[in-house]
Amino acid sequence: MAADQPERAKNFYEELFDWKFEAIPGEMEYYLFESKDIDGNTGVGGGLGKRMESEQRMTNFMGVDSVDEYMLKVESLGGKIIQGKTSVPSWGYMAVCLDTENNVFGLWQEDKDAK
């Protein structure tokens, strides 16, 4: 999720849904969060950071074994890569794509050895 004021957004979602946030180490203001399902069990996780461009919105990321492989699949199926493979040091790799209906989505590959 992108936010103009990440701390304010973090507080909003903590209070609204009882999500738990953890700041990642480093200079970037970015939080990982853990959500809950309707029964209160651990749900889908995500990230919250500073909005970099005014048109930046929420992006759903799908976990994959290999960002490289899935970027190729996206293109072969008529989708587009709008942000190539990007390292998130000590966390993994991500890419942002556009499907055939112009919907933005992300690919996420967990890898604690990412540089």
Contacts in CASP RR format, 6 or more apart in sequence:
PFRMAT RR
TARGET T0000
AUTHOR 0000-0000-0000
METHOD contacts of the structure
MODEL  1
MAADQPERAKNFYEELFDWKFEAIPGEMEYYLFESKDIDGNTGVGGGLGK
RMESEQRMTNFMGVDSVDEYMLKVESLGGKIIQGKTSVPSWGYMAVCLDT
ENNVFGLWQEDKDAK
1 9 0 8 1.000
1 46 0 8 1.000
1 47 0 8 1.000
1 48 0 8 1.000
1 49 0 8 1.000
1 58 0 8 1.000
2 49 0 8 1.000
2 50 0 8 1.000
2 51 0 8 1.000
2 52 0 8 1.000
2 56 0 8 1.000
2 57 0 8 1.000
2 58 0 8 1.000
2 59 0 8 1.000
3 9 0 8 1.000
3 10 0 8 1.000
3 48 0 8 1.000
3 49 0 8 1.000
3 50 0 8 1.000
3 51 0 8 1.000
4 50 0 8 1.000
4 51 0 8 1.000
6 29 0 8 1.000
6 30 0 8 1.000
6 31 0 8 1.000
6 48 0 8 1.000
6 49 0 8 1.000
6 50 0 8 1.000
7 29 0 8 1.000
9 48 0 8 1.000
10 21 0 8 1.000
10 31 0 8 1.000
10 33 0 8 1.000
10 48 0 8 1.000
13 19 0 8 1.000
13 21 0 8 1.000
13 33 0 8 1.000
13 48 0 8 1.000
14 20 0 8 1.000
14 21 0 8 1.000
17 35 0 8 1.000
17 36 0 8 1.000
18 36 0 8 1.000
19 33 0 8 1.000
19 34 0 8 1.000
19 35 0 8 1.000
19 36 0 8 1.000
20 33 0 8 1.000
20 34 0 8 1.000
21 31 0 8 1.000
21 32 0 8 1.000
21 33 0 8 1.000
21 48 0 8 1.000
22 31 0 8 1.000
22 32 0 8 1.000
22 33 0 8 1.000
23 29 0 8 1.000
23 30 0 8 1.000
23 31 0 8 1.000
24 30 0 8 1.000
24 31 0 8 1.000
24 32 0 8 1.000
24 91 0 8 1.000
28 49 0 8 1.000
28 50 0 8 1.000
29 49 0 8 1.000
29 50 0 8 1.000
30 47 0 8 1.000
30 48 0 8 1.000
30 49 0 8 1.000
30 50 0 8 1.000
31 47 0 8 1.000
31 48 0 8 1.000
31 49 0 8 1.000
32 45 0 8 1.000
32 46 0 8 1.000
32 47 0 8 1.000
33 45 0 8 1.000
33 46 0 8 1.000
33 47 0 8 1.000
33 48 0 8 1.000
34 42 0 8 1.000
34 43 0 8 1.000
34 45 0 8 1.000
34 46 0 8 1.000
35 42 0 8 1.000
35 43 0 8 1.000
35 44 0 8 1.000
35 45 0 8 1.000
35 46 0 8 1.000
36 42 0 8 1.000
36 43 0 8 1.000
37 43 0 8 1.000
46 61 0 8 1.000
57 104 0 8 1.000
59 96 0 8 1.000
59 104 0 8 1.000
59 105 0 8 1.000
59 106 0 8 1.000
60 105 0 8 1.000
60 106 0 8 1.000
61 94 0 8 1.000
61 105 0 8 1.000
61 106 0 8 1.000
61 107 0 8 1.000
61 108 0 8 1.000
62 105 0 8 1.000
62 106 0 8 1.000
62 107 0 8 1.000
62 108 0 8 1.000
63 107 0 8 1.000
63 108 0 8 1.000
63 109 0 8 1.000
63 110 0 8 1.000
64 70 0 8 1.000
64 107 0 8 1.000
64 108 0 8 1.000
64 109 0 8 1.000
65 109 0 8 1.000
66 109 0 8 1.000
67 85 0 8 1.000
67 93 0 8 1.000
67 94 0 8 1.000
67 95 0 8 1.000
67 107 0 8 1.000
67 108 0 8 1.000
67 109 0 8 1.000
68 85 0 8 1.000
70 95 0 8 1.000
70 107 0 8 1.000
71 81 0 8 1.000
71 84 0 8 1.000
71 85 0 8 1.000
71 95 0 8 1.000
71 97 0 8 1.000
71 107 0 8 1.000
74 80 0 8 1.000
74 81 0 8 1.000
74 97 0 8 1.000
74 99 0 8 1.000
74 107 0 8 1.000
75 81 0 8 1.000
77 100 0 8 1.000
78 100 0 8 1.000
79 97 0 8 1.000
79 98 0 8 1.000
79 99 0 8 1.000
79 100 0 8 1.000
80 97 0 8 1.000
80 98 0 8 1.000
81 95 0 8 1.000
81 96 0 8 1.000
81 97 0 8 1.000
81 98 0 8 1.000
82 96 0 8 1.000
82 97 0 8 1.000
82 98 0 8 1.000
82 104 0 8 1.000
83 94 0 8 1.000
83 95 0 8 1.000
83 96 0 8 1.000
84 95 0 8 1.000
84 96 0 8 1.000
85 93 0 8 1.000
85 94 0 8 1.000
85 95 0 8 1.000
86 93 0 8 1.000
86 94 0 8 1.000
86 95 0 8 1.000
87 93 0 8 1.000
87 114 0 8 1.000
87 115 0 8 1.000
88 94 0 8 1.000
88 114 0 8 1.000
89 114 0 8 1.000
89 115 0 8 1.000
90 112 0 8 1.000
90 113 0 8 1.000
90 114 0 8 1.000
91 110 0 8 1.000
91 111 0 8 1.000
91 112 0 8 1.000
91 114 0 8 1.000
92 108 0 8 1.000
92 109 0 8 1.000
92 110 0 8 1.000
92 111 0 8 1.000
92 112 0 8 1.000
92 114 0 8 1.000
93 108 0 8 1.000
93 109 0 8 1.000
93 111 0 8 1.000
93 114 0 8 1.000
94 106 0 8 1.000
94 107 0 8 1.000
94 108 0 8 1.000
94 109 0 8 1.000
95 106 0 8 1.000
95 107 0 8 1.000
96 104 0 8 1.000
96 105 0 8 1.000
96 106 0 8 1.000
96 107 0 8 1.000
97 104 0 8 1.000
97 105 0 8 1.000
97 106 0 8 1.000
97 107 0 8 1.000
98 104 0 8 1.000
98 105 0 8 1.000
99 105 0 8 1.000
END
